[in-house]
């Protein structure tokens, strides 16, 4: 039953709403200075960035005159990437390939490919290639951006009040614990979730509006120390033009309102109530997002024009309470409708305080160019959903690969987005039904039962970076494309996060030919300092591997749960610092947090 629901969902979620437009995109010149260099098991493609590009599409062909097709890294979502370089591991070693790069001004539009270059990926000869990493540990540095801190995603927040059980674990209690852990251990500040106007919040009572359930939900959230990102949706049954149009197992209504004025009044009443209950100063720190992924037919049964009307009505309602309250959208799938909303808002005079959109399987695109060309250059950029895959019940969600993917995406987004919200905090998540078993490929960073998956461990490693980012240079086979580094300083501590990853999800279980020996030099570091390494890899910090070793069935016993927590935790080990350098092996996928500090005086 659940498999059939997933198959149907995967088919429906790929259907976009109309993409007709009454404006055109700039005709961007293709990137220049394109290079392709073959290494062991990979080809690294590099190019010069182009102003106005949201991303780039990598094209590849074989033979002297064969067609060039987009390189597919099997993410299940868009294939464009935000910036160079790109590492292609979907190749056959020893085969000559031709590559070209095209600019992407918007996710549905691709420009002309540029010059074609050739490369041959090398066949492994039994030796492990070396990547050099040099950290300027004495540099002044810059402030380290933390795009994971502003926001995380969650199941609809009414579930905080749910006393039902999944696998003998109470849903509301564990969801609250998971969100608290995101705040306390990772430092997350806000939570974005669907369906504040779902039937189970009962915003229409016998004598008018009733926000008592909303109050109970937000009271709990604020007690944790988190603030909501209020996604204004879905449609209350009392306002829906067609209540039969629904999404998810819990039946969220996706139809336009039968009265846009009534929708406006509901939003206005909610905002007034929130200001009265929590105070204007508090609510001014919240964001109000219009709907969810209306550019997919599965989430909006109306037209694009009807959704733009909904946006206008919502924005007007928010601003009628206080002009300083922040409203935005389009909260779209796959970076769609960003230009559409901005063009519409510029023409109609509607406010856009932030742009929000979603993507999966690749680092988020750079939508700043869209904001600039429509006159909204100062609007914030919030990626309110992001993750390794858009598909439910996908084993990759429980893998080490997904944890290292999280590191790569956060590093890519740092400094160019205001938030990159991983979707979601907990496996207590029921869009297509409640979890059927403990490890079911759920979106959560934490399991039912509250154990950390590799993606939570990755967040933990990120949280240990210091406040000052240090310059890093990389060299060698895959240096800067396959192997990346993020270095920081915190008073008398240096922390360098290193990882080895391809976006190619066919290699999620590992690829021996992509292993690299990494030689890290830290000139200027006191040679008496102590070095430690905290590793995330297959079999280390790996909950799925630990569950396999223990022979866990659909649901672990209480004793197995405790043993899993112990076996899957991150462990730090000492490293030898020799002449200001350390050397380690990085399989693909894996990550290591290298920390250097003065030796403790016992």
C-alpha positions as CSV (number, residue, x, y, z in Angstrom):
1,X,0.0,0.0,0.0
2,X,2.8,2.4,1.0
3,X,4.8,1.5,-2.1
4,X,1.9,2.2,-4.3
5,X,1.3,5.6,-2.7
6,X,5.0,6.4,-3.2
7,X,5.0,5.4,-6.8
8,X,1.9,7.5,-7.5
9,X,3.4,10.4,-5.6
10,X,6.7,10.3,-7.5
11,X,4.8,10.5,-10.7
12,X,2.5,13.4,-9.6
13,X,5.1,15.5,-8.0
14,X,7.0,15.8,-11.3
15,X,4.1,17.6,-13.0
16,X,4.7,21.3,-13.1
17,X,2.1,23.9,-13.3
18,X,2.1,26.2,-16.4
19,X,5.4,27.9,-17.2
20,X,4.1,30.5,-19.7
21,X,5.5,33.9,-19.2
22,X,5.0,37.4,-20.4
23,X,8.7,38.4,-19.9
24,X,11.9,37.1,-21.3
25,X,15.2,36.0,-19.7
26,X,18.6,37.5,-20.6
27,X,20.5,35.8,-23.4
28,X,23.6,35.0,-21.4
29,X,26.9,34.3,-23.1
30,X,28.3,30.9,-22.4
31,X,31.1,30.5,-19.8
32,X,34.6,31.2,-20.9
33,X,37.9,29.5,-19.9
34,X,36.3,26.1,-19.7
35,X,38.6,23.3,-18.8
36,X,38.2,19.5,-18.3
37,X,40.9,17.5,-16.5
38,X,40.8,13.8,-16.1
39,X,41.8,12.2,-12.8
40,X,41.4,8.7,-11.3
41,X,37.7,7.8,-11.6
42,X,36.7,11.4,-12.3
43,X,36.8,14.4,-14.6
44,X,36.8,17.9,-13.1
45,X,35.2,20.6,-15.2
46,X,35.9,24.3,-14.4
47,X,35.0,27.6,-16.0
48,X,34.7,31.3,-15.3
49,X,31.4,32.4,-13.7
50,X,29.0,34.6,-15.7
51,X,27.1,37.6,-14.3
52,X,23.4,36.9,-14.3
53,X,23.6,33.1,-14.2
54,X,21.6,31.3,-11.5
55,X,23.6,28.2,-12.3
56,X,25.3,26.1,-15.0
57,X,24.4,22.9,-16.9
58,X,27.2,20.5,-17.7
59,X,26.9,18.8,-21.1
60,X,28.9,15.7,-22.2
61,X,29.3,13.6,-25.2
62,X,31.5,10.8,-26.6
63,X,33.0,10.4,-30.0
64,X,34.2,13.2,-32.2
65,X,30.8,14.5,-33.3
66,X,28.2,12.9,-31.0
67,X,25.5,14.9,-29.3
68,X,26.1,16.6,-26.0
69,X,23.6,15.7,-23.3
70,X,23.3,17.0,-19.7
71,X,25.3,15.1,-17.2
72,X,22.9,13.3,-14.9
73,X,24.1,12.8,-11.3
74,X,20.8,11.0,-10.5
75,X,19.5,13.4,-7.9
76,X,15.9,13.2,-8.9
77,X,15.7,17.0,-9.2
78,X,17.4,19.7,-11.2
79,X,20.8,19.0,-12.7
80,X,22.2,22.5,-12.8
81,X,24.8,23.5,-10.2
82,X,25.4,27.0,-8.8
83,X,29.1,27.5,-9.5
84,X,32.3,25.8,-10.7
85,X,34.0,23.4,-10.5
86,X,31.9,20.2,-11.2
87,X,33.2,16.7,-10.7
88,X,31.8,14.1,-13.1
89,X,32.1,10.5,-11.8
90,X,29.3,9.1,-14.1
91,X,32.1,8.0,-16.5
92,X,34.0,5.0,-17.7
93,X,37.7,5.3,-17.0
94,X,39.8,5.4,-20.1
95,X,37.0,6.7,-22.3
96,X,37.5,10.1,-24.1
97,X,34.7,12.6,-23.3
98,X,33.8,16.0,-24.6
99,X,32.3,18.6,-22.3
100,X,30.6,22.0,-22.6
101,X,29.0,24.3,-20.1
102,X,25.8,26.4,-20.6
103,X,24.5,29.2,-18.4
104,X,21.1,28.8,-16.6
105,X,19.4,32.1,-16.0
106,X,16.4,30.2,-14.5
107,X,15.8,26.6,-13.8
108,X,13.6,25.9,-16.8
109,X,15.8,27.9,-19.2
110,X,19.2,26.9,-20.5
111,X,21.5,29.1,-22.6
112,X,23.9,28.3,-25.4
113,X,26.8,25.9,-24.6
114,X,30.3,27.3,-24.9
115,X,33.5,25.8,-26.2
116,X,33.8,22.1,-26.2
117,X,36.8,20.6,-24.3
118,X,38.0,17.1,-24.0
119,X,39.2,14.9,-21.1
120,X,39.9,11.2,-20.4
121,X,39.3,9.9,-16.8
122,X,42.2,7.8,-15.6
123,X,42.1,4.1,-14.8
124,X,43.1,3.3,-11.2
125,X,46.5,1.7,-11.0
126,X,46.4,0.6,-7.4
127,X,47.9,3.8,-5.8
128,X,45.7,6.3,-4.0
129,X,46.0,9.8,-5.5
130,X,47.1,12.6,-3.1
131,X,45.2,15.9,-2.6
132,X,47.1,18.7,-1.0
133,X,45.3,21.1,1.4
134,X,47.0,24.2,2.8
135,X,45.3,26.2,5.5
136,X,46.5,29.8,6.2
137,X,46.2,29.5,10.0
138,X,47.6,32.9,10.7
139,X,45.4,34.9,8.3
140,X,43.1,37.5,9.7
141,X,40.2,35.6,8.1
142,X,36.6,36.6,7.6
143,X,33.3,35.8,9.4
144,X,32.3,32.2,8.8
145,X,28.7,32.1,7.4
146,X,26.4,29.5,8.9
147,X,23.5,28.9,6.5
148,X,22.3,25.8,8.6
149,X,21.6,27.9,11.7
150,X,18.7,30.1,10.6
151,X,16.2,27.4,9.8
152,X,15.2,23.7,9.7
153,X,12.1,22.0,8.3
154,X,9.6,20.0,10.2
155,X,6.4,17.9,9.9
156,X,3.3,20.1,10.4
157,X,3.6,21.6,13.9
158,X,0.1,20.5,15.0
159,X,1.9,17.1,15.5
160,X,3.6,18.6,18.6
161,X,0.2,18.0,20.2
162,X,-0.2,14.5,18.9
163,X,-0.4,11.6,21.5
164,X,-0.5,8.8,18.9
165,X,2.5,6.4,18.8
166,X,4.8,5.2,16.0
167,X,6.9,2.2,16.8
168,X,5.8,2.7,20.4
169,X,7.2,6.2,20.5
170,X,4.8,9.1,21.2
171,X,4.8,11.4,18.2
172,X,4.3,14.8,19.9
173,X,6.8,14.2,22.6
174,X,9.5,13.0,20.3
175,X,9.0,15.7,17.7
176,X,9.4,18.3,20.4
177,X,12.6,16.6,21.6
178,X,13.9,16.5,18.1
179,X,13.3,20.2,17.6
180,X,14.8,21.0,21.0
181,X,17.9,19.1,20.0
182,X,18.2,21.1,16.8
183,X,18.1,24.3,18.9
184,X,20.3,23.2,21.7
185,X,23.0,21.2,19.9
186,X,23.1,22.8,16.4
187,X,22.0,26.3,17.3
188,X,19.0,26.4,14.9
189,X,16.8,29.4,15.4
190,X,13.6,28.9,13.4
191,X,11.3,26.1,12.1
192,X,9.4,26.0,8.8
193,X,6.5,23.6,8.4
194,X,3.4,23.1,6.4
195,X,-0.3,23.4,7.1
196,X,-1.0,25.9,9.8
197,X,-4.5,26.2,8.2
198,X,-5.1,22.5,8.1
199,X,-8.3,21.1,9.4
200,X,-6.6,19.9,12.6
201,X,-5.8,23.5,13.7
202,X,-9.6,24.4,13.6
203,X,-9.1,28.0,12.7
204,X,-12.8,28.4,12.2
205,X,-14.9,27.9,15.3
206,X,-18.6,28.0,15.8
207,X,-18.6,31.8,16.4
208,X,-15.7,32.9,14.1
209,X,-12.0,32.5,14.0
210,X,-10.4,30.3,16.6
211,X,-6.6,30.3,16.9
212,X,-6.4,28.3,20.2
213,X,-4.7,25.3,18.5
214,X,-2.3,27.6,16.7
215,X,-1.5,29.2,20.1
216,X,-0.8,25.9,21.7
217,X,1.6,25.0,18.8
218,X,3.5,28.2,18.8
219,X,3.6,28.4,22.6
220,X,5.5,25.0,22.6
221,X,7.8,26.2,19.9
222,X,8.7,29.4,21.6
223,X,9.3,27.5,24.9
224,X,12.0,25.5,23.1
225,X,13.6,28.7,22.0
226,X,12.6,28.4,18.4
227,X,10.5,30.8,16.2
228,X,8.2,29.7,13.4
229,X,8.5,30.5,9.7
230,X,4.8,30.7,9.1
231,X,3.9,29.0,5.8
232,X,0.4,30.4,5.1
233,X,-1.4,27.4,3.9
234,X,-3.1,25.1,3.1
235,X,-6.7,26.2,2.4
236,X,-9.2,25.9,5.3
237,X,-12.1,23.8,4.3
238,X,-14.5,26.7,5.1
239,X,-12.8,28.8,2.4
240,X,-11.9,26.2,-0.2
241,X,-13.5,26.5,-3.7
242,X,-13.1,22.8,-4.1
243,X,-12.4,20.9,-0.8
244,X,-12.0,17.6,-2.7
245,X,-8.6,18.7,-4.0
246,X,-6.1,17.5,-1.4
247,X,-2.5,16.4,-1.0
248,X,-0.8,14.1,1.5
249,X,-2.2,11.3,3.6
250,X,-3.5,14.0,6.0
251,X,-5.7,15.6,3.3
252,X,-4.4,19.1,3.1
253,X,-6.7,21.1,0.7
254,X,-4.9,22.7,-2.2
255,X,-7.6,24.6,-4.0
256,X,-7.9,28.4,-4.4
257,X,-10.2,30.1,-2.1
258,X,-13.8,30.7,-3.1
259,X,-13.3,34.3,-1.9
260,X,-9.9,36.0,-2.0
261,X,-11.3,38.7,0.3
262,X,-12.2,36.0,2.9
263,X,-8.7,34.6,2.6
264,X,-7.2,38.1,3.1
265,X,-9.4,38.5,6.2
266,X,-8.2,35.2,7.7
267,X,-4.6,36.1,7.2
268,X,-5.1,39.5,8.6
269,X,-6.9,38.1,11.6
270,X,-4.2,35.6,12.3
271,X,-1.5,38.3,12.1
272,X,-3.4,40.6,14.4
273,X,-3.9,37.7,16.9
274,X,-0.2,36.8,16.8
275,X,0.8,40.4,17.5
276,X,-1.6,40.7,20.3
277,X,-0.5,37.4,21.9
278,X,3.2,37.5,21.4
279,X,3.9,41.2,20.9
280,X,4.9,43.1,17.8
281,X,8.6,43.1,18.6
282,X,8.5,39.3,18.7
283,X,6.4,38.8,15.5
284,X,8.6,41.2,13.6
285,X,11.3,38.6,13.8
286,X,9.1,36.0,12.1
287,X,8.7,35.3,8.3
288,X,5.4,34.8,6.6
289,X,5.6,32.6,3.5
290,X,2.8,32.2,1.0
291,X,1.8,28.6,0.3
292,X,4.0,25.7,-0.7
293,X,5.2,24.7,-4.2
294,X,2.3,26.1,-6.1
295,X,4.3,25.5,-9.3
296,X,3.5,21.8,-8.9
297,X,0.0,20.7,-9.8
298,X,0.0,18.4,-6.8
299,X,0.1,21.4,-4.4
300,X,-2.1,23.9,-6.2
301,X,-5.2,23.1,-8.2
302,X,-5.6,26.6,-9.6
303,X,-3.6,28.5,-12.3
304,X,-0.5,30.5,-11.9
305,X,-2.5,33.7,-12.2
306,X,-4.8,32.6,-9.4
307,X,-1.8,31.9,-7.2
308,X,-0.3,35.3,-8.0
309,X,-3.7,36.8,-6.9
310,X,-3.4,34.7,-3.7
311,X,0.1,36.2,-3.1
312,X,-1.2,39.7,-3.6
313,X,-4.0,39.2,-1.1
314,X,-1.8,37.5,1.4
315,X,0.9,40.2,1.2
316,X,-1.7,42.9,1.5
317,X,-3.1,41.2,4.6
318,X,0.3,40.9,6.3
319,X,1.3,44.5,5.6
320,X,-2.1,45.8,6.8
321,X,-1.1,44.7,10.3
322,X,2.3,46.3,10.2
323,X,4.4,47.3,7.1
324,X,7.5,45.9,8.7
325,X,6.2,42.3,8.9
326,X,8.1,40.2,6.4
327,X,6.2,38.4,3.6
328,X,7.6,36.4,0.7
329,X,7.5,33.4,-1.7
330,X,7.0,31.7,-4.0
331,X,8.0,28.8,-1.8
332,X,8.5,26.9,-5.1
333,X,9.7,23.5,-6.1
334,X,13.0,23.2,-8.0
335,X,13.7,27.0,-7.9
336,X,10.7,27.7,-10.1
337,X,8.5,30.8,-10.3
338,X,11.1,33.0,-8.7
339,X,11.3,35.3,-11.7
340,X,7.6,34.9,-12.2
341,X,6.8,36.2,-8.8
342,X,9.3,39.0,-8.9
343,X,8.1,40.2,-12.3
344,X,4.5,40.1,-11.1
345,X,5.3,41.9,-7.9
346,X,7.3,44.6,-9.7
347,X,4.3,45.2,-12.1
348,X,1.7,45.2,-9.3
349,X,3.6,46.9,-6.6
350,X,3.3,43.9,-4.2
351,X,6.0,43.6,-1.5
352,X,8.6,40.8,-1.5
353,X,10.7,40.9,1.6
354,X,12.3,37.5,0.9
355,X,12.4,35.0,-1.9
356,X,11.9,31.4,-0.9
357,X,12.3,28.2,-3.0
358,X,13.4,24.6,-2.7
359,X,15.7,22.1,-4.4
360,X,17.1,18.6,-3.8
361,X,20.1,16.6,-4.8
362,X,22.4,19.5,-5.7
363,X,23.6,22.6,-4.0
364,X,21.1,25.5,-4.2
365,X,21.3,27.7,-7.3
366,X,22.3,31.4,-7.0
367,X,19.0,33.3,-7.5
368,X,20.5,36.7,-6.6
369,X,20.6,37.6,-10.3
370,X,16.8,37.1,-10.5
371,X,16.3,39.5,-7.6
372,X,18.7,42.1,-9.1
373,X,17.1,42.1,-12.6
374,X,13.6,42.7,-11.2
375,X,14.5,45.4,-8.7
376,X,14.4,43.3,-5.5
377,X,18.2,43.1,-4.9
378,X,17.8,43.7,-1.1
379,X,15.3,40.8,-0.6
380,X,16.6,38.0,1.5
381,X,17.1,34.5,0.0
382,X,15.6,31.6,2.0
383,X,15.8,28.1,0.8
384,X,13.0,26.8,2.9
385,X,13.4,23.1,1.8
386,X,16.6,21.4,0.7
387,X,17.9,17.9,1.0
388,X,19.7,15.0,-0.7
389,X,16.6,13.7,-2.5
390,X,13.0,14.8,-3.1
391,X,11.7,11.2,-2.8
392,X,10.1,9.7,0.3
393,X,11.3,6.3,1.7
394,X,14.6,6.5,-0.2
395,X,17.5,4.6,1.5
396,X,19.9,7.4,0.6
397,X,18.3,9.5,3.4
398,X,19.8,7.1,6.0
399,X,23.3,6.9,4.3
400,X,26.6,8.4,5.1
401,X,26.5,9.8,1.6
402,X,23.6,12.1,2.6
403,X,25.6,13.4,5.5
404,X,28.6,14.4,3.4
405,X,26.2,15.8,0.8
406,X,24.8,18.1,3.5
407,X,28.4,19.4,4.1
408,X,29.0,20.1,0.5
409,X,25.7,22.0,0.1
410,X,26.1,24.1,3.2
411,X,29.6,25.1,2.1
412,X,28.4,26.0,-1.4
413,X,25.5,28.2,0.0
414,X,27.6,30.0,2.7
415,X,27.7,33.7,2.1
416,X,25.2,33.8,-0.7
417,X,21.9,32.7,1.0
418,X,20.3,33.8,4.2
419,X,19.0,30.3,5.2
420,X,19.4,26.8,3.8
421,X,16.8,24.7,5.7
422,X,17.3,21.0,5.7
423,X,14.0,19.1,5.3
424,X,13.3,17.8,8.0
425,X,14.4,17.5,11.7
426,X,12.7,14.2,12.5
427,X,11.4,11.0,11.0
428,X,8.1,11.7,12.7
429,X,6.9,12.8,9.3
430,X,3.7,11.6,7.6
431,X,3.1,13.2,4.2
432,X,2.8,9.8,2.6
433,X,1.9,8.0,5.9
434,X,3.6,7.4,9.1
435,X,7.0,5.6,9.2
436,X,6.6,1.8,8.5
437,X,9.8,0.9,10.3
438,X,12.8,2.3,12.1
439,X,15.1,2.9,9.1
440,X,12.8,3.5,6.2
441,X,14.6,6.2,4.2
442,X,12.8,9.0,5.9
443,X,13.6,12.7,5.5
444,X,14.5,13.2,9.1
445,X,17.9,14.1,10.5
446,X,16.8,12.1,13.5
447,X,15.0,8.8,13.7
448,X,11.8,7.8,15.4
449,X,13.4,7.1,18.8
450,X,15.6,10.2,18.5
451,X,18.9,8.7,17.2
452,X,21.2,10.8,15.1
453,X,21.5,9.9,11.4
454,X,24.6,10.8,9.5
455,X,23.0,14.0,8.4
456,X,22.6,15.1,12.0
457,X,26.2,14.2,12.6
458,X,27.2,16.4,9.7
459,X,25.3,19.3,11.3
460,X,27.1,18.6,14.5
461,X,30.5,18.8,12.7
462,X,29.5,22.1,11.1
463,X,28.5,23.5,14.5
464,X,32.0,22.9,15.7
465,X,33.6,25.2,13.2
466,X,34.9,28.4,14.7
467,X,33.6,32.0,14.0
468,X,36.5,33.0,11.7
469,X,36.9,31.4,8.3
470,X,40.4,30.9,7.1
471,X,41.7,30.7,3.5
472,X,42.3,27.3,2.1
473,X,44.0,26.1,-1.1
474,X,43.6,22.7,-2.6
475,X,45.6,20.9,-5.3
476,X,46.0,17.4,-6.8
477,X,43.6,14.9,-8.3
478,X,40.1,16.1,-7.4
479,X,41.3,18.8,-5.1
480,X,38.6,21.5,-4.9
481,X,36.0,19.4,-6.7
482,X,35.9,15.9,-5.2
483,X,37.7,16.8,-2.0
484,X,36.8,20.1,-0.3
485,X,37.8,21.8,2.9
486,X,36.3,24.5,5.2
487,X,38.8,25.9,7.7
488,X,38.1,28.1,10.8
489,X,39.6,29.5,13.9
490,X,38.2,30.0,17.4
491,X,40.5,31.7,19.9
492,X,43.3,29.1,20.4
493,X,41.6,26.3,18.2
494,X,41.9,25.6,14.5
495,X,39.1,23.4,13.0
496,X,39.3,22.2,9.5
497,X,36.4,20.2,8.0
498,X,37.4,18.0,5.1
499,X,35.2,15.8,2.9
500,X,35.2,13.6,-0.2
501,X,32.0,13.5,-2.2
502,X,30.6,13.3,-5.7
503,X,27.0,14.3,-6.4
504,X,26.6,11.1,-8.3
505,X,24.1,9.1,-6.3
506,X,24.8,5.8,-8.0
507,X,28.0,5.8,-5.9
508,X,26.3,6.5,-2.6
509,X,27.5,3.1,-1.2
510,X,31.1,4.1,-2.0
511,X,33.6,4.0,-4.8
512,X,37.2,2.8,-4.0
513,X,38.7,4.5,-7.0
514,X,37.6,7.9,-5.6
515,X,39.5,7.5,-2.3
516,X,42.1,10.1,-1.7
517,X,45.1,10.6,0.6
518,X,44.8,14.1,1.9
519,X,48.0,15.9,3.1
520,X,47.0,18.9,5.2
521,X,49.6,21.6,5.8
522,X,49.0,24.3,8.5
523,X,52.0,26.7,8.4
524,X,52.2,28.9,11.5
525,X,50.5,26.4,13.8
526,X,52.4,25.7,17.0
527,X,54.1,22.3,16.5
528,X,53.4,21.4,20.1
529,X,49.6,21.6,19.6
530,X,47.6,18.4,19.7
531,X,45.6,17.2,16.6
532,X,42.4,15.2,16.8
533,X,40.1,13.8,14.0
534,X,36.4,13.2,14.2
535,X,35.3,11.0,11.3
536,X,32.0,10.4,9.6
537,X,32.2,7.5,7.2
538,X,30.7,4.2,6.1
539,X,30.8,2.2,9.4
540,X,31.6,5.3,11.5
541,X,28.8,7.4,12.7
542,X,26.7,5.2,10.5
543,X,23.4,4.2,12.0
544,X,22.3,2.0,9.1
545,X,25.6,0.0,9.4
546,X,25.1,-0.3,13.1
547,X,21.5,-1.5,12.7
548,X,22.7,-4.1,10.2
549,X,25.4,-5.4,12.6
550,X,22.9,-5.7,15.4
551,X,20.3,-7.4,13.2
552,X,17.6,-4.9,14.0
553,X,14.2,-5.8,12.7
554,X,11.5,-3.3,11.7
555,X,11.7,-1.7,15.2
556,X,14.6,-2.0,17.7
557,X,14.0,-3.0,21.2
558,X,14.8,-0.5,24.0
559,X,18.1,-2.3,24.5
560,X,18.9,-2.3,20.8
561,X,18.1,1.4,20.7
562,X,20.6,2.2,23.4
563,X,23.2,0.0,21.7
564,X,22.6,1.7,18.4
565,X,23.1,5.1,20.0
566,X,26.5,4.0,21.3
567,X,27.6,2.2,18.1
568,X,26.6,5.1,15.8
569,X,28.0,8.0,17.6
570,X,30.9,10.2,16.4
571,X,34.3,9.3,17.9
572,X,37.4,11.5,18.0
573,X,40.9,10.0,17.8
574,X,44.4,11.6,18.1
575,X,46.5,12.4,15.0
576,X,50.2,13.0,14.7
577,X,51.1,16.6,13.9
578,X,54.4,16.5,12.1
579,X,56.2,19.7,10.9
580,X,52.8,21.5,10.9
581,X,51.1,18.9,8.8
582,X,48.9,15.8,9.1
583,X,48.0,13.1,6.6
584,X,44.8,11.0,6.4
585,X,42.8,8.9,4.0
586,X,39.4,10.1,2.8
587,X,37.3,7.4,1.2
588,X,34.3,8.6,-0.9
589,X,31.9,9.3,0.9
590,X,33.5,10.5,4.2
591,X,34.3,13.6,6.2
592,X,36.8,14.4,8.9
593,X,36.8,17.3,11.3
594,X,40.5,18.0,12.1
595,X,40.9,20.1,15.3
596,X,44.2,21.5,16.6
597,X,44.6,23.1,20.0
598,X,47.2,23.4,22.8
599,X,47.8,20.2,24.7
600,X,45.9,19.9,27.9
601,X,48.0,20.2,31.0
602,X,47.0,17.2,33.2
